């Protein structure tokens, strides 16, 4: 059961309207790394979680993400408020009104379609989608995904902070960015509180392929480091020379029932290429020197 507190988690102070900036801030309202996506990701994980501690953590953070959605949405609404009033009352000449609505991003869409209110879209106007939610139902997999999601959101907030000189907005965005750091820490602590947290899932990897590094991109810039060299790793330097790593011949085959094999062979015979032919084609006829 939810209860809405009318006070924001963090105070929003906007110096002046700016519809273009409002459009950019929508990235954290309805974008893939935004607050709604985070809330839905953690809610769905928390509802299915069997561990009491992780369930509590996920539902706590999911609920807080909704409060962050409210902060971002409030900033967007404040940034659009002047344009919303002017549009509603047709207070400007046509040219000036058009200019204000097309100040940047998809601000014209925000004003015309959504009346200046925050829309569940990203900064390009693409609607929010549940496809942003990448939960897999395994805690070690999902916690790693959550850590990555929080780090991506932190970077987006950094970029948004860099493009505004409004001190109130910078302050609020700084708070939201910092909460992404705190959530990363919580998720990482939860991950490493699981004794068997790597690899994700129940099954162990196949030996020796779990410590095999295939140096498949060679040439200038070929580099060694702890990610591909050292006692933990077995390296393959020449992919062709090494051949299939399983020791087989590297072909794909299937055992077909006799009736299916007969039809496949008939099809192959019917569609076989004549390597000795050199047919005249439309490309030949259309060539400049034809």
N, C-alpha and C positions, 0 to 999 in steps of 0.2 A: 504494500500500500504506500502511496506517495502523498506527500504534502508539500505544496509550493510555498516557499518563503519569498515574500515580495522584494526583499532586499537582495541585491546581487552579491555573489561571493566576493567580488572585487569592484570597487567604485569606478564608474566610467565617466570620464570628463573629456569631452570633445570640444576643441577650440572653435572650429568652424565647419560648415558643411563641405563635403568633398565626395560627390557621387563616384568619381573615378576610383578613389581609394576604397570606397565601400565595395565596389565590384571586386577589387583585388582581395579584400578581406574575406570575401565569400569562399575563398579557397579553404579556409578553416571552419566554415559553417557547413557547406555541403560538398566539400571535395573529398578525395579518397583518403587523405591524411587528416581530415578535419574532425571536429569534436563529435558530430553525430555518428560518424563511422566508428570512432573509438568507443562511444557509449554502447552502440549496438553490438560491437565485437565483444566487449567485456560482459555485457548482460547475457548474451547467448552462451558464452563460455561459462559464466557463473551459474546459470540455471542448470546446466548439465554437469557441473563439477561435483565429484563425490567427496573430495577432501574438504572438511569444514573450514580450515584456515584459508585455503585458496578460494573457496566459494565466497567467504566474507571479504577477502581482498578484492576479488573481481567485481562484486556487487557494490562495494564502497567506491571503487574507482569509476565504475560505470556511471553511478549516480553523480559523482563529482563532474564527470565529463559533460553531463547534461547542464550542470551549472555553468560550465565553460561555454557551452553552446549558447546559453542565455547571454553571457557577457559579450561574445562575438556578435550575436544577433543585435544586441542593444547598440553596440558601436556602429554597426551597419545602418541601423534605423536612424541614429542620430546624424550620421554623415549624409543620409539621404533626405533628412527632414525638410530642409529648405527647398530642395527641388520638388519634393512631394507637394508642398503647399503651393508653390508657384504653378506647378502643373495642374493641380486641382482647381485653382482659381484663375488659370490663364493670365497670370499677373504680369508676364513679360511679353514683349513683341515676339513674333514668330521666330525671327532669326536668333534672338538672344536666348529664347527658350530652347530652341534646337541645339544651340551651342552648349548650353548648360547640361543638356541631357546626353550629349555625346562627348562628355569630358574625358572619357577613357574607359577601356575595358568594355564591359557590356552594360554600362550604366543606363543606356537608353532602354534596354530590355527591363532592367530593374524598375525604372520609372513607369514605362508604358504598361508592361504586363503585370507587375507586382505592386504598383503604386508606391514604390520607394521602400517597401518593407523587405526584410531579409528573406531571400528565397533559398530553397534547398537545392542550390546549384553550386558548381565550382566557379572559379573566377572567369571562365569562358562561357558560362551559361549552361553547361552540361548538367542535366538533372542528377541528383543523388541517386545511387543505385545500391541495392543490397549486394551486388557483385563486389563491392569494396570489402565485404566481410570475408576474411580468409581463414576462419577457424576450421580446425580439423578434428577436434574432439580428443586430442591427446595433449595432456598438460605440458609435456616437455617441448612439443612442437609449437603449441599455441603461445606459451610464455616467450619463446624465442621470437615468434612473430610479433608479439606485443611489444617486446623491447625494441624491435626494428621499427614498428609503427610509431612509438613514442619518439624515437630518434629522428625519424623523418619529419614528424610534426614540429619538433624542436627547430630543425633547420628551416622549415617554412616560416615559423615565427621570427627567426633571425632575419630572414629576407624581408618580411613585412615591416619589421622594426626599422630596417635600413632605408625604406622608401618613404617614411613619413617624418616630418619635423614637428608634429603635434605632440607636445610633452605628455598630455593626458593619455593619448593613444599609445605612445611608446611605453608608458608606465604600465598600462593594463596588459599590453602584449608581452611585456617583460615578465609580468606575473604568470601569464599563461604558459610562456616558454619555460619558466622555472618549474612549473608543475609537471611538465613533460619530463624534466630531469628526475624529479622525485618519483614519478611513476616508473621510469626505467629502473631506478634503484630497487623499488619494491618488487617489480617483476623479476629482476635478476636474483634477488634474495630468495624469492619463492622458487625459482628454477633450481638454484643450487641447494635448496633444502630438500630436494628429491635426490636420494642417494644414487639411484641409477637413472641419471638424466641424459646420458649420451651413449649411443645414438638414440634418437627419438624412437618410441615404439617399443615392442617386445622382442623382436628378433635381432640377433647379432648379425654383423656383416659376414660375408663369405671370405674366409682366409684364402690367399693372401691379398685379395683385391681391396680390402679396407685400408691398406697402407701402400697402395700402388699409386705412383704419380706418373702420368703419361705426358711427356714433354712434346705435346702435339703442335706447338707453335714455336718454330725454331727460326734462327736468323739473328740479325742485329737486334739487340735488346734482350736476348735470352739471359735470364737472370736466375740465380739460385738464392734461396733463403730458407728459413725454418718451415715454410709452408710447403716446400717441395724437396728438401735435401736434409741429410742427416741420418742417424741410425734408425729413426722411425720409418723412413721411407725407402721403398724399392722403386727405382726410376726406370722407365723405358725411354731411351733416347731416340731410337729409330723405330717408329711405329710399323713401317712396312717390313723391316727386317725381323722384328720381334714376332710378327704374325698375330693371329688370334690368341688372346691371352688365355683362353681355355684349352689350348693345345689342339683344337679341332681344325677343320679346313676352312672355316669362315663362311660357309655357304648356308643358305636357308632352304630347308626342305620340309615337306609334310608327307605323311603316309596317307594316300588317298585310297578309298575303296575302288575296286576294279571298274565299276561303271562310271564313277566320277573321273578317274584317270583317263578312261577312253574318250570322254568328251573334251577334257583338257588337251589331250594330244591331237584330237581332231581340230580344235580351235587353233592350236599352235601351227598346225600344218596349213590350215586355210589362210592364216594371216601372216605366214612367213615372209620375210623380206628377200628380195632378189638382189644380192650384193653386186651382181655383174651388170645390173641395169643402170641407165643414166637417163631417166625420163625427162622430157621437156615439160617445164612447169610454168605457172603464171609468173613466178619470180624471174625466170629466164626471159620470158616474153617482155616483161616490164623493165628489164635492165637497160641502162643507157646505151650499151654497146651491142644490143640485140639486133 
